[in-house]
Amino acid sequence: MADEIKYEYKVVQTLRGTDGLVISKMQKDGWELVEQLPGRLRTTLNFRRPKRPLP
């Protein structure tokens, strides 16, 4: 059980056309895109990254 990776999640909503900018920015910060849900004006992006171990 100690070997399980725990993730922190973040949901971001973007306007149509700015998805690529947000995705690249988040990936540079270490986030991984899990799901992309397109809408009429907004797209919902779900990201995750491994939690940092506590000292």
Protein Blocks (a to p, Z undefined) as FASTA:
>chain_A
ZZpccdddddddddehilmmmmmmmmmnopacfbdcddfkbccddddddddddZZ
